[in-house]
Amino acid sequence: MIRVEFLGPIQKNALEIEITNLKELAKILQETPEMTEWLENSAVAVNDTIVTSLDIELKDGDKISMLPPVCGG
Amino acid sequence: MLNIYDGALDVPKILEDWYKEESTSNYGAYIPFIGTVREEDGIDGLSFDIYEPILENWFNVWQEKAKAKGAIIKMAHARGDVLLHKSSYISCVFSPKRRVALEFIDEFVEDFKASAPIWKYDLIDGKRVYALDRSTAIKGSGILGVK
């Protein structure tokens, strides 16, 4: 099971889903209307490390985070 | 050192604490940056969400960069609401000589604005309004939207 968390202003509860890579997650989220506005501008982290490619295999227990645009300070 | 506080920062105390912590460390320069919430566009203040695991990783990378220059950094940030004229963010660099600290605080704060996982909201009539127009997409954003 993979946990997907949506951070900051993304108003969506975490998901627990059976996927094996990020391409599967992309497909699921692209079919979720409420996520459309966030997919183009959010970063993705796997186990708290930001990734820049979808070519990443996932294993049971991994945590994915979606990080929308930031503005600290 | 990275500290997260609930609500506005106590600026004099934090600056004094940091000063005392390093007063005998033989640093020649102590350069702080203090961010204060300004009155603009009718807001009552700002509010912040923070994702600490990635913030700590990001901060540790910068601490290592500082260490390579013989310097150290410290940072404090508010979580939740911060009203007008209060501080939400303080960071500083201690270094043996001033030039390193002056240059480093600039690079560090710029990357902080672009990369640190913190989300800002305007407080307007008691509601939090996400400040999307002032926010920056983290490097590498958008990969899940590629078809």
Backbone of each chain as ProteinMPNN parsed JSONL, in Angstrom:
{"seq_chain_A": "MIRVEFLGPIQKNALEIEITNLKELAKILQETPEMTEWLENSAVAVNDTIVTSLDIELKDGDKISMLPPVCGG", "coords_chain_A": {"N_chain_A": [[0.84, -1.198, 0.0], [0.497, 2.21, -0.815], [0.882, 5.435, 0.478], [-0.556, 8.551, -0.188], [-0.079, 11.907, 0.23], [-1.497, 15.169, 0.45], [-0.344, 18.315, 0.451], [-0.309, 21.514, 2.266], [-2.276, 23.979, 0.699], [-3.84, 22.22, -0.808], [-6.857, 20.861, -0.774], [-7.494, 17.995, 0.077], [-8.091, 14.728, 1.206], [-5.727, 12.28, 2.417], [-4.625, 9.52, 0.362], [-4.804, 5.947, 0.208], [-3.366, 3.68, -1.687], [-2.974, 1.013, -4.116], [-0.313, 0.928, -5.958], [2.471, 0.716, -8.254], [4.287, 2.385, -9.371], [5.17, 5.837, -10.211], [3.978, 6.664, -12.556], [1.554, 5.361, -12.662], [0.272, 6.642, -10.573], [0.126, 9.234, -11.62], [-1.698, 8.845, -13.695], [-4.02, 8.161, -12.282], [-4.482, 10.526, -10.799], [-4.776, 12.379, -12.821], [-7.23, 11.744, -13.707], [-8.828, 12.698, -11.792], [-10.957, 15.18, -11.144], [-10.805, 17.339, -9.236], [-8.118, 17.599, -8.847], [-6.951, 18.721, -11.039], [-6.105, 21.446, -11.226], [-3.842, 21.405, -9.662], [-1.926, 19.616, -10.593], [-0.21, 20.602, -12.557], [1.413, 22.413, -11.265], [2.534, 21.404, -8.978], [5.052, 19.921, -6.905], [6.621, 16.69, -6.388], [7.228, 14.369, -3.847], [8.969, 11.479, -2.773], [8.959, 9.516, -0.043], [9.783, 11.755, 1.437], [11.741, 12.945, -0.134], [12.313, 15.077, -2.798], [11.374, 14.398, -6.125], [12.195, 14.294, -9.643], [11.405, 12.912, -11.802], [9.205, 10.564, -13.375], [9.965, 7.995, -13.53], [10.171, 6.046, -11.383], [10.2, 3.366, -9.243], [7.908, 2.055, -6.886], [7.575, 0.869, -3.512], [5.922, -1.268, -1.122], [4.533, 0.571, 1.528], [5.742, 2.974, 0.984], [5.769, 6.575, 0.981], [4.136, 9.184, -0.596], [4.284, 12.631, -1.349], [2.519, 15.532, -2.265], [3.447, 18.709, -3.29], [2.341, 21.869, -3.457], [2.853, 25.209, -4.994], [5.177, 27.25, -3.184], [5.693, 29.612, -0.463], [7.447, 30.86, 1.745], [8.309, 32.81, 4.692]], "CA_chain_A": [[0.0, 0.0, 0.0], [1.23, 3.477, -0.907], [0.121, 6.566, 1.016], [-0.353, 9.791, -0.941], [-0.524, 13.037, 1.042], [-1.637, 16.422, -0.296], [0.11, 19.283, 1.456], [-0.653, 22.928, 2.163], [-3.631, 24.393, 0.325], [-4.621, 21.214, -1.545], [-7.877, 20.381, 0.171], [-7.847, 16.625, -0.271], [-7.621, 13.764, 2.195], [-4.702, 11.356, 1.94], [-5.092, 8.292, -0.29], [-4.038, 4.708, 0.413], [-3.646, 2.996, -2.952], [-2.053, -0.04, -4.565], [0.348, 1.274, -7.213], [3.871, 0.275, -8.22], [5.189, 3.452, -9.838], [4.563, 7.169, -10.236], [3.15, 6.831, -13.755], [0.199, 4.934, -12.293], [-0.318, 7.716, -9.767], [-0.192, 10.341, -12.528], [-2.923, 8.501, -14.429], [-5.149, 8.246, -11.336], [-4.754, 11.915, -10.422], [-5.251, 13.1, -14.001], [-8.658, 11.425, -13.864], [-9.519, 13.247, -10.618], [-11.197, 16.58, -11.522], [-10.376, 18.329, -8.239], [-6.655, 17.702, -8.845], [-6.472, 19.289, -12.298], [-5.394, 22.714, -11.044], [-2.611, 21.219, -8.892], [-0.949, 18.709, -11.211], [0.767, 21.333, -13.364], [2.308, 23.29, -10.493], [2.988, 20.794, -7.719], [6.201, 19.021, -6.882], [6.328, 15.367, -5.845], [8.293, 13.788, -3.025], [8.824, 10.081, -2.376], [9.602, 9.36, 1.266], [10.307, 13.07, 1.826], [12.766, 13.439, -1.057], [11.66, 15.547, -4.018], [11.817, 13.684, -7.323], [11.962, 15.082, -10.857], [11.099, 11.98, -12.882], [8.175, 9.567, -13.042], [10.564, 6.662, -13.665], [10.553, 5.603, -10.047], [9.401, 2.247, -8.763], [7.482, 2.217, -5.499], [7.432, -0.37, -2.747], [4.904, -1.217, -0.077], [4.888, 1.431, 2.659], [6.285, 4.271, 0.554], [4.897, 7.75, 1.16], [4.271, 10.209, -1.628], [3.712, 13.922, -0.952], [2.381, 16.537, -3.324], [3.751, 20.024, -2.709], [1.988, 22.986, -4.348], [3.804, 26.327, -4.932], [5.523, 27.63, -1.806], [6.036, 31.007, -0.187], [7.776, 31.045, 3.15], [8.832, 34.121, 5.067]], "C_chain_A": [[0.878, 1.253, 0.0], [0.336, 4.584, -0.361], [0.462, 7.822, 0.217], [-0.935, 10.942, -0.126], [-0.501, 14.322, 0.211], [-1.394, 17.57, 0.678], [-0.416, 20.691, 1.206], [-2.087, 23.147, 1.728], [-4.434, 23.359, -0.463], [-5.597, 20.574, -0.566], [-8.33, 18.979, -0.228], [-7.268, 15.683, 0.774], [-6.586, 12.827, 1.582], [-5.347, 10.115, 1.325], [-4.218, 7.133, 0.156], [-4.338, 3.848, -0.808], [-2.571, 1.958, -3.278], [-1.496, 0.355, -5.928], [1.812, 0.85, -7.104], [4.834, 1.326, -8.771], [4.428, 4.776, -9.965], [3.702, 7.402, -11.479], [1.707, 6.412, -13.473], [-0.493, 6.013, -11.465], [-0.726, 8.885, -10.659], [-1.516, 10.075, -13.236], [-4.146, 8.647, -13.51], [-5.502, 9.71, -11.053], [-5.246, 12.738, -11.611], [-6.735, 12.84, -14.257], [-9.484, 11.929, -12.674], [-9.737, 14.742, -10.841], [-10.642, 17.599, -10.523], [-8.848, 18.516, -8.209], [-6.101, 18.439, -10.052], [-5.615, 20.528, -12.076], [-4.036, 22.529, -10.353], [-1.542, 20.411, -9.622], [0.145, 19.466, -11.956], [1.787, 22.096, -12.519], [2.82, 22.679, -9.196], [4.199, 19.899, -7.918], [5.798, 17.719, -6.195], [7.524, 14.893, -5.021], [7.952, 12.329, -2.736], [9.646, 9.897, -1.105], [10.405, 10.605, 1.642], [11.525, 13.532, 1.032], [12.089, 13.842, -2.366], [12.256, 14.836, -5.23], [11.456, 14.512, -8.556], [11.662, 14.183, -12.051], [10.012, 11.016, -12.425], [8.735, 8.149, -13.08], [11.084, 6.158, -12.323], [9.614, 4.493, -9.613], [9.088, 2.47, -7.29], [7.393, 0.858, -4.817], [6.438, -0.168, -1.616], [5.387, -0.352, 1.095], [5.464, 2.772, 2.273], [5.247, 5.375, 0.768], [5.192, 8.759, 0.07], [3.615, 11.489, -1.109], [3.619, 14.813, -2.17], [2.505, 17.918, -2.719], [3.405, 21.129, -3.712], [2.979, 24.152, -4.179], [3.943, 26.895, -3.518], [5.806, 29.131, -1.681], [6.266, 31.195, 1.313], [8.152, 32.495, 3.418], [7.763, 35.158, 5.341]], "O_chain_A": [[1.87, 1.334, 0.725], [-0.843, 4.657, -0.707], [1.634, 8.115, -0.021], [-2.128, 10.959, 0.175], [0.388, 14.534, -0.614], [-2.162, 17.764, 1.621], [-0.892, 21.024, 0.12], [-3.012, 22.577, 2.307], [-5.604, 23.599, -0.759], [-5.205, 19.845, 0.345], [-9.408, 18.799, -0.795], [-6.113, 15.815, 1.178], [-6.574, 12.609, 0.37], [-6.448, 9.711, 1.701], [-3.035, 7.312, 0.448], [-5.451, 3.341, -0.948], [-1.44, 2.017, -2.794], [-2.149, 0.134, -6.948], [2.329, 0.65, -6.005], [6.05, 1.18, -8.654], [3.204, 4.821, -9.84], [2.801, 8.24, -11.461], [0.762, 7.021, -13.973], [-1.685, 6.269, -11.63], [-1.799, 9.461, -10.478], [-2.353, 10.969, -13.361], [-5.175, 9.189, -13.915], [-6.674, 10.087, -11.065], [-6.028, 13.674, -11.446], [-7.407, 13.617, -14.936], [-10.673, 11.632, -12.557], [-8.781, 15.511, -10.736], [-10.072, 18.612, -10.927], [-8.347, 19.472, -7.617], [-4.911, 18.752, -10.092], [-4.537, 20.659, -12.656], [-3.173, 23.402, -10.448], [-0.361, 20.519, -9.292], [1.295, 19.027, -11.987], [2.887, 22.394, -12.985], [3.469, 23.359, -8.402], [4.351, 19.223, -8.935], [4.777, 17.651, -5.512], [8.674, 15.002, -5.446], [6.796, 11.986, -2.487], [10.861, 10.096, -1.095], [11.545, 10.518, 2.099], [12.259, 14.414, 1.478], [11.376, 13.043, -2.972], [13.473, 14.69, -5.348], [10.532, 15.325, -8.522], [11.665, 14.647, -13.191], [9.911, 10.692, -11.242], [8.047, 7.202, -12.7], [12.273, 5.884, -12.157], [8.393, 4.654, -9.615], [9.907, 3.006, -6.543], [7.166, -0.165, -5.462], [6.153, 0.959, -1.209], [6.503, -0.521, 1.587], [5.661, 3.63, 3.134], [4.038, 5.143, 0.74], [6.34, 9.139, -0.158], [2.54, 11.451, -0.51], [4.525, 14.848, -3.004], [1.793, 18.274, -1.78], [4.107, 21.301, -4.708], [3.853, 24.091, -3.314], [2.973, 27.003, -2.769], [6.114, 29.81, -2.66], [5.377, 31.635, 2.042], [8.294, 33.299, 2.496], [8.081, 36.302, 5.666]]}, "seq_chain_B": "MLNIYDGALDVPKILEDWYKEESTSNYGAYIPFIGTVREEDGIDGLSFDIYEPILENWFNVWQEKAKAKGAIIKMAHARGDVLLHKSSYISCVFSPKRRVALEFIDEFVEDFKASAPIWKYDLIDGKRVYALDRSTAIKGSGILGVK", "coords_chain_B": {"N_chain_B": [[20.586, 25.122, 13.271], [17.149, 24.879, 13.476], [14.069, 26.203, 14.11], [10.617, 25.909, 14.74], [7.831, 27.853, 15.437], [4.694, 28.249, 17.104], [2.613, 30.657, 15.941], [3.444, 34.24, 16.034], [6.901, 35.344, 15.921], [9.188, 35.922, 18.601], [11.092, 38.389, 18.284], [13.29, 39.991, 19.54], [14.092, 38.204, 21.573], [14.829, 35.828, 20.209], [16.932, 36.725, 18.558], [18.707, 37.559, 20.526], [19.135, 35.168, 21.923], [20.415, 33.632, 19.925], [22.666, 35.188, 19.538], [23.908, 34.954, 22.038], [24.4, 32.224, 22.073], [26.489, 31.949, 20.294], [28.429, 33.664, 21.119], [30.991, 33.248, 22.035], [32.187, 31.86, 20.04], [33.979, 32.692, 18.225], [33.226, 33.901, 15.832], [33.31, 36.466, 13.42], [31.288, 37.867, 12.244], [27.779, 38.461, 12.344], [24.928, 38.111, 10.777], [21.691, 38.894, 10.584], [18.45, 38.194, 9.11], [15.295, 39.531, 9.108], [11.959, 38.88, 8.757], [9.003, 40.679, 8.371], [5.498, 40.998, 8.804], [3.666, 42.888, 6.593], [1.345, 45.64, 6.255], [-0.903, 45.431, 3.741], [-3.081, 45.458, 0.933], [-5.355, 45.2, 2.497], [-5.185, 43.072, 4.295], [-5.398, 41.151, 7.386], [-3.334, 39.855, 8.419], [-0.929, 37.18, 8.092], [-0.871, 33.635, 7.404], [0.514, 30.395, 8.014], [1.356, 27.188, 6.693], [3.411, 24.368, 7.287], [5.611, 21.869, 6.126], [7.359, 19.802, 7.868], [9.267, 17.539, 7.644], [10.517, 17.671, 5.039], [11.335, 20.294, 5.071], [13.288, 20.226, 7.068], [15.187, 18.532, 5.863], [15.926, 20.122, 3.666], [16.967, 22.356, 5.019], [19.164, 21.192, 6.333], [20.868, 20.572, 4.211], [21.64, 23.145, 3.434], [22.904, 23.911, 5.777], [25.164, 22.319, 5.692], [26.416, 23.41, 3.441], [27.018, 25.905, 4.476], [28.763, 25.206, 6.499], [30.922, 24.33, 5.03], [32.037, 26.7, 4.344], [32.996, 27.642, 6.66], [31.035, 28.727, 8.19], [27.875, 29.129, 9.996], [24.307, 28.546, 9.976], [21.168, 29.746, 11.205], [17.697, 29.399, 11.827], [14.338, 30.517, 12.163], [10.843, 29.991, 12.071], [7.407, 30.915, 11.766], [4.396, 29.116, 12.493], [0.985, 28.795, 11.586], [-1.127, 31.592, 12.485], [0.007, 34.956, 11.923], [-0.016, 38.188, 12.879], [-0.371, 41.631, 11.629], [2.636, 43.522, 11.383], [4.096, 41.895, 12.972], [6.631, 39.336, 13.327], [7.334, 36.691, 11.063], [9.416, 35.212, 10.204], [12.815, 34.522, 10.704], [16.196, 34.457, 9.891], [19.711, 33.698, 10.048], [23.223, 34.213, 9.545], [26.285, 33.191, 10.815], [29.67, 33.936, 10.536], [33.242, 33.68, 10.032], [34.307, 35.966, 8.714], [32.939, 39.05, 7.352], [32.178, 39.077, 4.597], [31.535, 36.496, 3.648], [29.242, 35.922, 5.176], [27.464, 37.97, 4.377], [27.081, 37.421, 1.653], [26.156, 34.821, 1.791], [23.742, 34.913, 3.239], [22.073, 36.11, 1.428], [21.935, 34.242, -0.764], [20.884, 32.071, 0.625], [18.375, 32.964, 1.655], [17.041, 33.545, -0.723], [16.826, 30.978, -1.906], [15.356, 29.788, 0.056], [12.878, 31.101, -0.27], [12.138, 30.006, -2.693], [12.121, 27.244, -2.436], [11.622, 26.117, 0.141], [9.338, 24.096, 1.949], [6.784, 25.628, 2.65], [3.677, 27.149, 3.127], [1.806, 29.99, 2.318], [-0.81, 32.054, 3.485], [-3.172, 34.668, 3.066], [-4.731, 36.504, 5.642], [-7.962, 37.311, 5.72], [-10.803, 38.895, 6.711], [-11.086, 36.956, 8.719], [-10.679, 34.601, 7.36], [-8.575, 32.148, 5.701], [-6.725, 32.729, 2.859], [-5.216, 31.306, 0.232], [-2.05, 32.312, -0.947], [-1.502, 32.2, -3.828], [-0.606, 33.699, -6.05], [1.727, 34.853, -5.169], [3.373, 32.805, -4.764], [5.849, 30.225, -5.428], [6.485, 27.679, -7.744], [7.998, 24.643, -6.84], [11.219, 23.543, -7.933], [11.108, 21.231, -10.56], [8.44, 20.75, -10.481], [5.177, 19.665, -11.629], [5.4, 17.19, -12.887], [3.527, 15.171, -12.554], [1.464, 15.954, -14.091], [2.032, 15.519, -16.709], [1.121, 14.114, -19.776]], "CA_chain_B": [[19.435, 25.16, 14.163], [15.889, 25.226, 12.83], [12.987, 26.172, 15.092], [9.283, 26.289, 14.291], [7.043, 28.362, 16.559], [3.269, 28.498, 16.844], [2.34, 32.092, 16.009], [4.504, 35.207, 15.731], [8.209, 35.142, 16.541], [9.674, 36.912, 19.576], [12.337, 38.76, 17.596], [14.44, 40.313, 20.414], [14.563, 37.023, 22.32], [15.516, 34.89, 19.314], [18.229, 37.311, 18.168], [19.59, 37.553, 21.697], [19.526, 33.775, 22.19], [21.393, 33.219, 18.91], [23.895, 35.932, 19.827], [24.555, 34.357, 23.222], [24.867, 30.864, 21.741], [27.727, 31.987, 19.499], [29.224, 34.838, 21.521], [32.403, 32.895, 22.236], [32.548, 30.908, 18.982], [35.013, 33.333, 17.396], [32.735, 34.407, 14.553], [33.472, 37.917, 13.332], [30.102, 38.496, 11.668], [26.455, 37.898, 12.655], [24.035, 38.841, 9.87], [20.323, 38.374, 10.619], [17.39, 38.683, 8.237], [14.032, 39.458, 9.854], [10.795, 39.116, 7.904], [7.884, 41.249, 9.13], [4.236, 41.047, 8.046], [3.319, 44.273, 6.27], [-0.049, 45.958, 5.949], [-1.141, 45.684, 2.316], [-4.273, 44.827, 0.35], [-6.415, 45.008, 3.48], [-5.076, 41.833, 5.08], [-5.258, 41.266, 8.836], [-2.094, 39.17, 8.759], [-0.63, 36.024, 7.248], [-0.915, 32.356, 8.105], [1.471, 29.502, 7.367], [1.467, 25.74, 6.889], [4.799, 23.923, 7.1], [5.843, 20.422, 6.113], [8.657, 19.798, 8.539], [10.322, 16.596, 7.219], [11.282, 18.156, 3.882], [11.994, 21.539, 5.488], [14.515, 19.869, 7.796], [16.173, 18.045, 4.884], [16.393, 21.297, 2.906], [17.812, 23.169, 5.896], [20.42, 20.481, 6.608], [21.734, 20.738, 3.038], [22.226, 24.49, 3.519], [23.85, 23.956, 6.902], [26.419, 21.726, 5.216], [27.058, 24.41, 2.571], [27.573, 26.937, 5.354], [29.905, 24.629, 7.22], [32.046, 24.28, 4.095], [32.619, 28.05, 4.295], [33.356, 28.008, 8.021], [29.924, 29.5, 8.748], [26.696, 28.375, 10.409], [23.052, 29.261, 9.811], [20.075, 29.467, 12.138], [16.445, 29.84, 11.212], [13.087, 30.348, 12.921], [9.668, 30.321, 11.255], [6.12, 30.793, 12.437], [3.347, 28.253, 11.947], [-0.296, 29.383, 11.979], [-1.393, 32.998, 12.172], [0.919, 36.022, 12.343], [-0.734, 39.435, 12.57], [0.41, 42.731, 11.041], [3.79, 44.115, 12.063], [4.813, 40.865, 13.725], [7.588, 38.611, 12.488], [7.051, 35.286, 10.746], [10.617, 34.516, 9.725], [14.148, 35.069, 10.985], [17.332, 33.572, 9.662], [20.962, 34.428, 10.221], [24.49, 33.536, 9.268], [27.498, 33.551, 11.554], [30.846, 33.502, 9.789], [34.461, 34.32, 10.534], [34.438, 37.306, 8.142], [31.631, 39.565, 6.95], [31.82, 38.862, 3.197], [30.867, 35.192, 3.524], [27.898, 35.997, 5.76], [26.622, 38.844, 3.556], [26.733, 36.715, 0.425], [25.437, 33.582, 2.095], [22.36, 35.19, 3.661], [21.333, 36.408, 0.197], [21.67, 32.968, -1.459], [20.063, 31.213, 1.479], [16.996, 33.467, 1.725], [16.439, 33.383, -2.052], [16.439, 29.578, -2.081], [14.269, 29.567, 1.023], [11.618, 31.543, -0.879], [11.814, 29.19, -3.87], [12.172, 25.795, -2.215], [11.217, 25.609, 1.463], [7.927, 23.668, 1.898], [5.955, 26.458, 3.527], [2.579, 27.72, 2.337], [1.369, 31.268, 2.89], [-2.21, 32.45, 3.276], [-3.593, 35.97, 3.584], [-5.862, 36.478, 6.575], [-8.915, 38.335, 5.293], [-12.103, 38.679, 7.365], [-11.059, 35.72, 9.495], [-10.472, 33.421, 6.529], [-7.253, 31.969, 5.099], [-6.78, 32.719, 1.394], [-3.905, 30.871, -0.266], [-1.382, 33.366, -1.715], [-0.947, 31.524, -5.006], [0.08, 34.625, -6.964], [3.041, 35.208, -4.625], [4.072, 31.552, -4.481], [6.748, 29.719, -6.467], [6.487, 26.226, -7.907], [9.293, 24.049, -6.526], [11.9, 23.006, -9.108], [10.678, 19.865, -10.872], [6.982, 20.634, -10.358], [4.373, 19.419, -12.825], [5.641, 15.897, -13.545], [2.335, 14.316, -12.521], [0.491, 16.448, -15.064], [2.477, 15.205, -18.073], [0.369, 12.98, -20.332]], "C_chain_B": [[18.207, 25.664, 13.414], [14.789, 25.096, 13.867], [11.685, 26.653, 14.468], [8.477, 26.7, 15.523], [5.579, 28.482, 16.146], [3.01, 29.986, 17.021], [3.597, 32.927, 15.816], [5.787, 34.93, 16.507], [8.524, 36.281, 17.515], [11.062, 37.35, 19.098], [13.485, 39.085, 18.563], [14.997, 39.089, 21.127], [15.356, 36.077, 21.421], [16.883, 35.442, 18.914], [19.211, 37.285, 19.329], [20.079, 36.133, 22.004], [20.604, 33.334, 21.207], [22.738, 33.913, 19.179], [24.661, 35.283, 20.984], [25.127, 32.981, 22.902], [26.233, 30.888, 21.057], [28.703, 33.065, 19.964], [30.694, 34.512, 21.754], [32.886, 31.906, 21.177], [33.564, 31.467, 17.999], [34.546, 33.672, 15.985], [32.863, 35.931, 14.543], [32.229, 38.632, 12.842], [28.845, 37.721, 12.042], [25.46, 38.728, 11.857], [22.64, 38.224, 9.95], [19.447, 38.973, 9.514], [16.079, 38.475, 8.989], [12.885, 39.804, 8.918], [9.61, 39.549, 8.749], [6.643, 41.326, 8.244], [3.821, 42.501, 7.857], [1.827, 44.419, 6.007], [-0.167, 46.25, 4.455], [-2.37, 44.907, 1.871], [-5.335, 44.466, 1.394], [-6.338, 43.738, 4.293], [-4.973, 42.138, 6.575], [-3.958, 40.639, 9.311], [-1.861, 38.053, 7.755], [-0.755, 34.755, 8.085], [-0.069, 31.358, 7.318], [1.214, 28.04, 7.707], [2.913, 25.358, 6.59], [4.829, 22.404, 7.04], [7.268, 20.185, 6.612], [9.67, 18.782, 8.02], [11.17, 17.113, 6.055], [11.968, 19.481, 4.219], [13.312, 21.228, 6.205], [15.583, 19.355, 6.838], [16.793, 19.206, 4.105], [17.353, 22.123, 3.76], [19.16, 22.505, 6.144], [21.394, 20.573, 5.436], [22.416, 22.104, 3.077], [23.203, 24.612, 4.69], [25.2, 23.37, 6.501], [27.155, 22.69, 4.293], [27.709, 25.502, 3.409], [28.848, 26.435, 6.031], [31.142, 24.599, 6.326], [32.746, 25.635, 3.967], [33.023, 28.54, 5.687], [32.261, 28.772, 8.742], [28.852, 28.561, 9.315], [25.448, 29.232, 10.147], [22.08, 28.851, 10.908], [18.803, 30.037, 11.517], [15.273, 29.574, 12.138], [11.941, 30.746, 12.014], [8.4, 30.089, 12.063], [5.227, 29.8, 11.712], [2.015, 28.818, 12.45], [-0.314, 30.879, 11.705], [-0.331, 33.94, 12.741], [0.271, 37.345, 11.918], [0.216, 40.526, 12.087], [1.506, 43.21, 11.99], [4.499, 43.156, 13.015], [5.724, 40.113, 12.76], [7.183, 37.149, 12.304], [8.319, 34.502, 10.447], [11.886, 35.258, 10.152], [15.172, 34.022, 10.574], [18.597, 34.39, 9.853], [22.137, 33.549, 9.81], [25.544, 34.08, 10.223], [28.681, 33.074, 10.724], [32.081, 34.222, 10.326], [34.617, 35.748, 10.026], [33.13, 37.732, 7.492], [31.224, 39.148, 5.538], [31.061, 37.548, 2.997], [29.431, 35.291, 4.029], [26.966, 36.842, 4.9], [26.172, 38.139, 2.281], [25.842, 35.503, 0.72], [23.981, 33.852, 2.484], [21.49, 35.486, 2.444], [20.961, 35.11, -0.534], [20.682, 32.115, -0.675], [18.607, 31.671, 1.487], [16.308, 33.33, 0.368], [15.992, 31.936, -2.276], [15.332, 29.191, -1.114], [12.927, 29.932, 0.39], [11.173, 30.596, -2.002], [11.599, 27.716, -3.554], [11.615, 25.297, -0.886], [9.717, 25.273, 1.455], [7.07, 24.364, 2.947], [4.905, 27.133, 2.651], [1.985, 28.907, 3.075], [-0.082, 31.558, 2.509], [-2.39, 33.878, 3.781], [-4.734, 35.752, 4.558], [-6.779, 37.641, 6.225], [-10.278, 37.991, 5.889], [-12.157, 37.321, 8.066], [-10.862, 34.456, 8.685], [-9.043, 33.376, 5.994], [-7.417, 31.864, 3.589], [-5.376, 32.431, 0.874], [-3.303, 31.928, -1.194], [-0.703, 32.773, -2.95], [-0.126, 32.468, -5.879], [1.452, 35.057, -6.45], [3.893, 33.964, -4.367], [4.87, 31.083, -5.688], [6.655, 28.201, -6.535], [7.902, 25.693, -7.64], [9.893, 23.457, -7.806], [11.49, 21.546, -9.336], [9.174, 19.678, -10.781], [6.342, 20.289, -11.697], [4.532, 18.043, -13.428], [4.401, 15.006, -13.548], [1.271, 14.774, -13.52], [0.848, 16.108, -16.5], [1.756, 13.969, -18.588], [1.165, 12.292, -21.431]], "O_chain_B": [[18.225, 26.732, 12.802], [14.587, 24.025, 14.44], [11.649, 27.662, 13.764], [8.446, 25.983, 16.523], [5.267, 28.778, 14.992], [3.167, 30.521, 18.118], [4.664, 32.412, 15.482], [5.763, 34.36, 17.598], [8.174, 37.438, 17.281], [12.073, 36.753, 19.466], [14.564, 38.508, 18.426], [16.211, 38.943, 21.274], [16.415, 35.583, 21.807], [17.877, 34.716, 18.929], [20.399, 37.024, 19.144], [21.253, 35.913, 22.301], [21.598, 32.729, 21.609], [23.801, 33.302, 19.061], [25.876, 35.09, 20.923], [26.195, 32.611, 23.391], [27.034, 29.967, 21.219], [29.69, 33.347, 19.285], [31.547, 35.397, 21.68], [33.871, 31.198, 21.385], [33.96, 30.789, 17.051], [35.349, 33.728, 15.053], [32.562, 36.597, 15.534], [32.105, 39.847, 12.993], [28.84, 36.49, 12.056], [25.175, 39.878, 12.191], [22.429, 37.128, 9.43], [19.67, 40.093, 9.054], [15.789, 37.371, 9.45], [12.846, 40.896, 8.351], [9.248, 38.882, 9.719], [6.734, 41.682, 7.069], [3.648, 43.245, 8.822], [1.145, 43.478, 5.6], [0.414, 47.219, 3.965], [-2.652, 43.824, 2.384], [-6.118, 43.537, 1.195], [-7.323, 43.352, 4.924], [-4.532, 43.212, 6.982], [-3.527, 40.851, 10.445], [-2.507, 37.989, 6.71], [-0.745, 34.802, 9.315], [0.05, 31.465, 6.097], [0.9, 27.696, 8.847], [3.557, 25.963, 5.733], [4.149, 21.732, 7.816], [8.241, 20.347, 5.876], [10.854, 19.115, 7.952], [12.396, 17.005, 6.081], [13.055, 19.763, 3.716], [14.324, 21.889, 5.973], [16.757, 19.699, 6.979], [18.006, 19.268, 3.91], [18.414, 22.538, 3.293], [20.189, 23.181, 6.162], [22.606, 20.645, 5.64], [23.608, 22.22, 2.794], [24.202, 25.326, 4.605], [26.248, 23.862, 6.918], [28.381, 22.783, 4.348], [28.805, 25.968, 3.099], [29.855, 27.137, 6.118], [32.263, 24.812, 6.789], [33.898, 25.711, 3.539], [33.352, 29.712, 5.867], [32.506, 29.392, 9.777], [28.921, 27.345, 9.131], [25.516, 30.46, 10.103], [22.165, 27.754, 11.461], [18.837, 31.024, 10.782], [15.216, 28.545, 12.811], [12.042, 31.722, 11.271], [8.327, 29.202, 12.914], [5.287, 29.658, 10.491], [1.918, 29.266, 13.592], [0.383, 31.373, 10.819], [0.16, 33.763, 13.856], [0.043, 37.578, 10.731], [1.436, 40.373, 12.128], [1.328, 43.289, 13.206], [5.388, 43.555, 13.766], [5.604, 40.239, 11.541], [6.755, 36.473, 13.24], [8.304, 33.271, 10.437], [12.001, 36.47, 9.975], [15.022, 32.839, 10.881], [18.563, 35.62, 9.824], [22.042, 32.324, 9.744], [25.668, 35.292, 10.406], [28.695, 31.934, 10.259], [31.97, 35.251, 10.993], [35.003, 36.642, 10.779], [32.309, 36.893, 7.123], [30.045, 38.889, 5.296], [30.07, 37.498, 2.269], [28.507, 34.798, 3.381], [25.805, 36.481, 4.709], [25.014, 38.25, 1.879], [24.899, 35.212, -0.016], [23.088, 33.098, 2.099], [20.306, 35.151, 2.43], [19.797, 34.907, -0.882], [19.767, 31.517, -1.241], [17.701, 30.851, 1.342], [15.116, 33.029, 0.312], [14.894, 31.699, -2.781], [14.476, 28.366, -1.431], [11.958, 29.178, 0.493], [9.977, 30.41, -2.229], [10.957, 27.009, -4.33], [11.174, 24.151, -0.804], [8.91, 26.085, 1.0], [6.689, 23.788, 3.967], [5.213, 27.627, 1.566], [1.701, 28.85, 4.271], [-0.51, 31.338, 1.376], [-1.822, 34.253, 4.807], [-5.604, 34.913, 4.328], [-6.424, 38.806, 6.407], [-10.838, 36.931, 5.609], [-13.171, 36.625, 8.004], [-10.874, 33.356, 9.237], [-8.384, 34.406, 5.848], [-8.158, 31.014, 3.097], [-4.46, 33.233, 1.061], [-3.968, 32.389, -2.122], [0.518, 32.84, -3.093], [0.927, 32.086, -6.391], [2.26, 35.575, -7.221], [4.993, 34.056, -3.822], [4.605, 31.486, -6.82], [6.737, 27.518, -5.513], [8.882, 26.232, -8.156], [9.17, 22.936, -8.655], [11.523, 20.732, -8.413], [8.677, 18.57, -10.98], [6.891, 20.584, -12.758], [3.854, 17.737, -14.408], [4.238, 14.175, -14.441], [0.295, 14.065, -13.763], [0.067, 16.373, -17.414], [1.762, 12.917, -17.949], [0.694, 11.317, -22.016]]}, "name": "protein", "num_of_chains": 2, "seq": "MIRVEFLGPIQKNALEIEITNLKELAKILQETPEMTEWLENSAVAVNDTIVTSLDIELKDGDKISMLPPVCGGMLNIYDGALDVPKILEDWYKEESTSNYGAYIPFIGTVREEDGIDGLSFDIYEPILENWFNVWQEKAKAKGAIIKMAHARGDVLLHKSSYISCVFSPKRRVALEFIDEFVEDFKASAPIWKYDLIDGKRVYALDRSTAIKGSGILGVK"}
